[in-house]
C-alpha cells in the first residue's frame, strides 16, 4: 500500500471519546506511549489493552510506576 497522497490525521481526529491508542516507535517498534481518552486518566486501562502492553512490551499500564 502506497503512503503517497494519503491524508494524515491526529489521534484526536480519528479516535472516539472512549478510544485508547498505542504510540509505537516506527523505527524500533518500542512502545512510546499510551493515549488515554479525556476523563479516563484516573480509570484502570481496559484489560485487553493491558494484555497487549504486557505480552508485547513487558509493561502493565495499570501499575502505579513511571516508565522512562
Secondary structure, DSSP 8 states (H G I E B T S, - for coil): ---TT-----HHHHS-TT--EEEE-TTT--EEEEE--TT-TTS---HHHHHHHHHHHS--TTSS----
